[in-house]
Amino acid sequence: MISKKMVQALNKQVNNEIYSAYLYLSMSSYTNYIGLKGAANWFMVQYQEEMVHAMKIYDYVNSQGNHAQLAAIAAPPAEFGTLLSMFEQTLKHEQFITNCINELMDLAIKEKDHATQIFLQWFVTEQIEEEGNDNDIIAKLKLIGDSPQGLMMIDRDMAARVFTPPATTAA
Ligand code: OFO
């Protein structure tokens, strides 16, 4: 059984994850516009992954006899500056999401809600990967500095990222 407070907090996280998806969809559109097609692919895959995160929480709430209630999604920015700046903004956003997941876990522990703690463990691990990916790309972008060839090389690498849909979003 999940408490009302836990359901509300999980519903808020559905919104955060859909906002993440929306943010990366906007970044995909922007990078496509400035000619970085590989980065546009990278952010499109990120958008798809965020929708999976949202649906995992949505399915979990609904599977426990509760009601995943949806709220308005804030508009993301439309322009983001350089690719390095975009990944710094991405890392900052993911650090915010990590914090949200940690707060959800704190609440589940406080409420002795073991089921939700087990459910949230997947997200704790996922956030390690999310921040790790962003840190790696930031390090590479700092290394190449102002080199257009370096930027093209990174863009080519980003074109190879593939979205692998999960078999299910059920917990
Ligand atoms: Fe859902 O991990 Fe990013 O935001």
py3Dmol code that shows the C-alpha trace and the ligand (Angstrom):
import py3Dmol

protein = """\
ATOM      1  CA  MET A   1       0.000   0.000   0.000  1.00  0.00           C
ATOM      2  CA  ILE A   2       1.305   3.451  -0.887  1.00  0.00           C
ATOM      3  CA  SER A   3       0.342   6.472   1.234  1.00  0.00           C
ATOM      4  CA  LYS A   4      -1.462   9.459  -0.255  1.00  0.00           C
ATOM      5  CA  LYS A   5       1.647  11.563   0.352  1.00  0.00           C
ATOM      6  CA  MET A   6       3.830   9.059  -1.525  1.00  0.00           C
ATOM      7  CA  VAL A   7       1.358   8.949  -4.450  1.00  0.00           C
ATOM      8  CA  GLN A   8       1.403  12.750  -4.664  1.00  0.00           C
ATOM      9  CA  ALA A   9       5.207  12.790  -4.638  1.00  0.00           C
ATOM     10  CA  LEU A  10       5.338  10.094  -7.348  1.00  0.00           C
ATOM     11  CA  ASN A  11       2.791  12.009  -9.445  1.00  0.00           C
ATOM     12  CA  LYS A  12       5.042  15.072  -9.182  1.00  0.00           C
ATOM     13  CA  GLN A  13       7.928  12.960 -10.449  1.00  0.00           C
ATOM     14  CA  VAL A  14       5.874  11.831 -13.484  1.00  0.00           C
ATOM     15  CA  ASN A  15       5.616  15.530 -14.275  1.00  0.00           C
ATOM     16  CA  ASN A  16       9.368  16.058 -13.748  1.00  0.00           C
ATOM     17  CA  GLU A  17      10.212  13.169 -16.069  1.00  0.00           C
ATOM     18  CA  ILE A  18       7.856  14.414 -18.791  1.00  0.00           C
ATOM     19  CA  TYR A  19       9.402  17.870 -18.417  1.00  0.00           C
ATOM     20  CA  SER A  20      12.824  16.211 -18.881  1.00  0.00           C
ATOM     21  CA  ALA A  21      11.502  14.574 -22.065  1.00  0.00           C
ATOM     22  CA  TYR A  22      10.153  17.928 -23.251  1.00  0.00           C
ATOM     23  CA  LEU A  23      13.460  19.664 -22.481  1.00  0.00           C
ATOM     24  CA  TYR A  24      15.477  17.106 -24.473  1.00  0.00           C
ATOM     25  CA  LEU A  25      12.976  17.180 -27.348  1.00  0.00           C
ATOM     26  CA  SER A  26      13.515  20.943 -27.507  1.00  0.00           C
ATOM     27  CA  MET A  27      17.297  20.410 -27.409  1.00  0.00           C
ATOM     28  CA  SER A  28      16.956  17.884 -30.242  1.00  0.00           C
ATOM     29  CA  SER A  29      15.072  20.406 -32.338  1.00  0.00           C
ATOM     30  CA  TYR A  30      17.657  23.125 -31.600  1.00  0.00           C
ATOM     31  CA  THR A  31      20.699  20.954 -32.427  1.00  0.00           C
ATOM     32  CA  ASN A  32      19.013  19.820 -35.627  1.00  0.00           C
ATOM     33  CA  TYR A  33      18.481  23.478 -36.525  1.00  0.00           C
ATOM     34  CA  ILE A  34      22.144  24.433 -35.940  1.00  0.00           C
ATOM     35  CA  GLY A  35      23.352  21.505 -38.066  1.00  0.00           C
ATOM     36  CA  LEU A  36      24.424  19.050 -35.358  1.00  0.00           C
ATOM     37  CA  LYS A  37      22.393  16.080 -36.584  1.00  0.00           C
ATOM     38  CA  GLY A  38      24.231  13.560 -34.386  1.00  0.00           C
ATOM     39  CA  ALA A  39      23.528  15.600 -31.245  1.00  0.00           C
ATOM     40  CA  ALA A  40      19.902  15.920 -32.414  1.00  0.00           C
ATOM     41  CA  ASN A  41      19.750  12.112 -32.496  1.00  0.00           C
ATOM     42  CA  TRP A  42      21.361  11.881 -29.023  1.00  0.00           C
ATOM     43  CA  PHE A  43      18.770  14.227 -27.515  1.00  0.00           C
ATOM     44  CA  MET A  44      15.919  12.452 -29.340  1.00  0.00           C
ATOM     45  CA  VAL A  45      17.011   9.159 -27.750  1.00  0.00           C
ATOM     46  CA  GLN A  46      17.201  10.963 -24.399  1.00  0.00           C
ATOM     47  CA  TYR A  47      13.644  12.231 -24.935  1.00  0.00           C
ATOM     48  CA  GLN A  48      12.454   8.656 -25.561  1.00  0.00           C
ATOM     49  CA  GLU A  49      14.248   7.397 -22.442  1.00  0.00           C
ATOM     50  CA  GLU A  50      12.641  10.101 -20.298  1.00  0.00           C
ATOM     51  CA  MET A  51       9.188   9.094 -21.509  1.00  0.00           C
ATOM     52  CA  VAL A  52      10.001   5.531 -20.393  1.00  0.00           C
ATOM     53  CA  HIS A  53      10.973   6.887 -16.958  1.00  0.00           C
ATOM     54  CA  ALA A  54       7.665   8.768 -16.711  1.00  0.00           C
ATOM     55  CA  MET A  55       5.678   5.697 -17.794  1.00  0.00           C
ATOM     56  CA  LYS A  56       7.443   3.463 -15.263  1.00  0.00           C
ATOM     57  CA  ILE A  57       6.255   5.710 -12.418  1.00  0.00           C
ATOM     58  CA  TYR A  58       2.801   6.128 -13.979  1.00  0.00           C
ATOM     59  CA  ASP A  59       2.418   2.331 -14.263  1.00  0.00           C
ATOM     60  CA  TYR A  60       3.695   1.774 -10.719  1.00  0.00           C
ATOM     61  CA  VAL A  61       1.204   4.252  -9.218  1.00  0.00           C
ATOM     62  CA  ASN A  62      -1.685   2.786 -11.240  1.00  0.00           C
ATOM     63  CA  SER A  63      -0.686  -0.799 -10.431  1.00  0.00           C
ATOM     64  CA  GLN A  64      -1.006  -0.120  -6.707  1.00  0.00           C
ATOM     65  CA  GLY A  65      -4.702   0.797  -6.773  1.00  0.00           C
ATOM     66  CA  ASN A  66      -3.958   4.498  -7.103  1.00  0.00           C
ATOM     67  CA  HIS A  67      -4.482   7.156  -9.690  1.00  0.00           C
ATOM     68  CA  ALA A  68      -1.566   8.741 -11.586  1.00  0.00           C
ATOM     69  CA  GLN A  69      -2.820  12.304 -11.913  1.00  0.00           C
ATOM     70  CA  LEU A  70      -1.298  14.502 -14.587  1.00  0.00           C
ATOM     71  CA  ALA A  71      -0.486  18.204 -14.312  1.00  0.00           C
ATOM     72  CA  ALA A  72       0.569  20.896 -16.797  1.00  0.00           C
ATOM     73  CA  ILE A  73       4.078  20.550 -18.223  1.00  0.00           C
ATOM     74  CA  ALA A  74       6.181  23.737 -18.197  1.00  0.00           C
ATOM     75  CA  ALA A  75       7.535  24.990 -21.524  1.00  0.00           C
ATOM     76  CA  PRO A  76      11.266  24.293 -21.965  1.00  0.00           C
ATOM     77  CA  PRO A  77      13.665  26.898 -23.414  1.00  0.00           C
ATOM     78  CA  ALA A  78      13.943  26.973 -27.227  1.00  0.00           C
ATOM     79  CA  GLU A  79      17.593  28.057 -27.569  1.00  0.00           C
ATOM     80  CA  PHE A  80      20.577  26.693 -25.708  1.00  0.00           C
ATOM     81  CA  GLY A  81      23.876  28.175 -26.951  1.00  0.00           C
ATOM     82  CA  THR A  82      26.903  25.950 -27.639  1.00  0.00           C
ATOM     83  CA  LEU A  83      26.909  22.165 -27.371  1.00  0.00           C
ATOM     84  CA  LEU A  84      29.133  22.428 -24.276  1.00  0.00           C
ATOM     85  CA  SER A  85      26.683  24.806 -22.655  1.00  0.00           C
ATOM     86  CA  MET A  86      23.824  22.432 -23.557  1.00  0.00           C
ATOM     87  CA  PHE A  87      25.539  19.535 -21.792  1.00  0.00           C
ATOM     88  CA  GLU A  88      26.289  21.709 -18.770  1.00  0.00           C
ATOM     89  CA  GLN A  89      22.563  22.566 -18.658  1.00  0.00           C
ATOM     90  CA  THR A  90      21.731  18.868 -19.126  1.00  0.00           C
ATOM     91  CA  LEU A  91      24.013  17.852 -16.235  1.00  0.00           C
ATOM     92  CA  LYS A  92      22.501  20.529 -14.004  1.00  0.00           C
ATOM     93  CA  HIS A  93      19.016  19.267 -14.833  1.00  0.00           C
ATOM     94  CA  GLU A  94      20.002  15.654 -14.161  1.00  0.00           C
ATOM     95  CA  GLN A  95      21.487  16.678 -10.798  1.00  0.00           C
ATOM     96  CA  PHE A  96      18.102  18.218  -9.986  1.00  0.00           C
ATOM     97  CA  ILE A  97      16.388  14.936 -10.980  1.00  0.00           C
ATOM     98  CA  THR A  98      18.844  12.922  -8.852  1.00  0.00           C
ATOM     99  CA  ASN A  99      17.883  15.134  -5.951  1.00  0.00           C
ATOM    100  CA  CYS A 100      14.170  14.506  -6.618  1.00  0.00           C
ATOM    101  CA  ILE A 101      14.772  10.725  -6.681  1.00  0.00           C
ATOM    102  CA  ASN A 102      16.746  10.943  -3.425  1.00  0.00           C
ATOM    103  CA  GLU A 103      13.883  12.861  -1.790  1.00  0.00           C
ATOM    104  CA  LEU A 104      11.385  10.236  -2.989  1.00  0.00           C
ATOM    105  CA  MET A 105      13.616   7.523  -1.516  1.00  0.00           C
ATOM    106  CA  ASP A 106      13.899   9.458   1.778  1.00  0.00           C
ATOM    107  CA  LEU A 107      10.097   9.610   1.964  1.00  0.00           C
ATOM    108  CA  ALA A 108       9.722   5.881   1.181  1.00  0.00           C
ATOM    109  CA  ILE A 109      12.249   5.056   3.924  1.00  0.00           C
ATOM    110  CA  LYS A 110      10.504   7.389   6.381  1.00  0.00           C
ATOM    111  CA  GLU A 111       7.173   5.715   5.645  1.00  0.00           C
ATOM    112  CA  LYS A 112       8.675   2.198   5.816  1.00  0.00           C
ATOM    113  CA  ASP A 113       7.305   1.717   2.285  1.00  0.00           C
ATOM    114  CA  HIS A 114       9.528  -1.180   1.196  1.00  0.00           C
ATOM    115  CA  ALA A 115       7.814  -1.726  -2.162  1.00  0.00           C
ATOM    116  CA  THR A 116       8.430   1.861  -3.255  1.00  0.00           C
ATOM    117  CA  GLN A 117      12.032   1.691  -2.032  1.00  0.00           C
ATOM    118  CA  ILE A 118      12.634  -1.359  -4.261  1.00  0.00           C
ATOM    119  CA  PHE A 119      10.860   0.369  -7.155  1.00  0.00           C
ATOM    120  CA  LEU A 120      12.970   3.531  -6.757  1.00  0.00           C
ATOM    121  CA  GLN A 121      16.261   1.634  -6.731  1.00  0.00           C
ATOM    122  CA  TRP A 122      16.091   1.383 -10.551  1.00  0.00           C
ATOM    123  CA  PHE A 123      15.967   5.200 -10.723  1.00  0.00           C
ATOM    124  CA  VAL A 124      18.873   5.627  -8.282  1.00  0.00           C
ATOM    125  CA  THR A 125      21.035   3.458 -10.575  1.00  0.00           C
ATOM    126  CA  GLU A 126      19.738   5.187 -13.698  1.00  0.00           C
ATOM    127  CA  GLN A 127      20.737   8.601 -12.343  1.00  0.00           C
ATOM    128  CA  ILE A 128      24.341   7.404 -11.845  1.00  0.00           C
ATOM    129  CA  GLU A 129      24.372   6.544 -15.569  1.00  0.00           C
ATOM    130  CA  GLU A 130      22.655   9.795 -16.611  1.00  0.00           C
ATOM    131  CA  GLU A 131      25.134  12.017 -14.772  1.00  0.00           C
ATOM    132  CA  GLY A 132      28.064   9.836 -15.882  1.00  0.00           C
ATOM    133  CA  ASN A 133      27.117  10.179 -19.572  1.00  0.00           C
ATOM    134  CA  ASP A 134      26.837  13.960 -19.280  1.00  0.00           C
ATOM    135  CA  ASN A 135      30.170  14.269 -17.440  1.00  0.00           C
ATOM    136  CA  ASP A 136      31.911  12.161 -20.140  1.00  0.00           C
ATOM    137  CA  ILE A 137      30.533  14.316 -22.961  1.00  0.00           C
ATOM    138  CA  ILE A 138      31.390  17.561 -21.114  1.00  0.00           C
ATOM    139  CA  ALA A 139      34.985  16.329 -20.653  1.00  0.00           C
ATOM    140  CA  LYS A 140      35.273  15.532 -24.395  1.00  0.00           C
ATOM    141  CA  LEU A 141      33.782  18.884 -25.416  1.00  0.00           C
ATOM    142  CA  LYS A 142      36.240  20.706 -23.150  1.00  0.00           C
ATOM    143  CA  LEU A 143      39.119  18.746 -24.695  1.00  0.00           C
ATOM    144  CA  ILE A 144      38.217  19.714 -28.264  1.00  0.00           C
ATOM    145  CA  GLY A 145      37.784  23.386 -27.337  1.00  0.00           C
ATOM    146  CA  ASP A 146      37.093  25.457 -30.477  1.00  0.00           C
ATOM    147  CA  SER A 147      38.053  22.747 -32.992  1.00  0.00           C
ATOM    148  CA  PRO A 148      35.308  22.364 -35.678  1.00  0.00           C
ATOM    149  CA  GLN A 149      36.808  18.976 -36.670  1.00  0.00           C
ATOM    150  CA  GLY A 150      36.599  17.816 -33.046  1.00  0.00           C
ATOM    151  CA  LEU A 151      32.968  18.955 -32.851  1.00  0.00           C
ATOM    152  CA  MET A 152      32.140  17.064 -36.074  1.00  0.00           C
ATOM    153  CA  MET A 153      33.787  13.936 -34.635  1.00  0.00           C
ATOM    154  CA  ILE A 154      31.730  14.111 -31.429  1.00  0.00           C
ATOM    155  CA  ASP A 155      28.600  14.786 -33.486  1.00  0.00           C
ATOM    156  CA  ARG A 156      29.332  11.657 -35.549  1.00  0.00           C
ATOM    157  CA  ASP A 157      29.666   9.583 -32.347  1.00  0.00           C
ATOM    158  CA  MET A 158      26.349  10.938 -31.091  1.00  0.00           C
ATOM    159  CA  ALA A 159      24.619   9.836 -34.302  1.00  0.00           C
ATOM    160  CA  ALA A 160      25.278   6.222 -33.266  1.00  0.00           C
ATOM    161  CA  ARG A 161      23.160   6.352 -30.097  1.00  0.00           C
ATOM    162  CA  VAL A 162      20.140   4.049 -30.364  1.00  0.00           C
ATOM    163  CA  PHE A 163      16.975   3.915 -28.281  1.00  0.00           C
ATOM    164  CA  THR A 164      16.226   0.425 -27.024  1.00  0.00           C
ATOM    165  CA  PRO A 165      12.613   0.262 -25.911  1.00  0.00           C
ATOM    166  CA  PRO A 166      12.088  -1.781 -22.738  1.00  0.00           C
ATOM    167  CA  ALA A 167       9.941  -4.924 -22.979  1.00  0.00           C
ATOM    168  CA  THR A 168       7.620  -3.338 -20.413  1.00  0.00           C
ATOM    169  CA  THR A 169       7.392  -0.272 -18.181  1.00  0.00           C
ATOM    170  CA  ALA A 170       5.633  -2.308 -15.465  1.00  0.00           C
ATOM    171  CA  ALA A 171       7.567  -2.621 -12.175  1.00  0.00           C
TER     172      ALA A 171
END
"""
ligand_1 = """\
4
OFO
Fe 14.707 10.536 -16.015
O 16.488 10.777 -15.906
Fe 16.924 12.230 -16.883
O 15.775 13.420 -16.279
"""
view = py3Dmol.view(width=600, height=400)
view.addModel(protein, "pdb")
view.setStyle({"model": 0}, {"cartoon": {"style": "trace"}})
view.addModel(ligand_1, "xyz")
view.setStyle({"model": 1}, {"stick": {}})
view.zoomTo()
view.show()
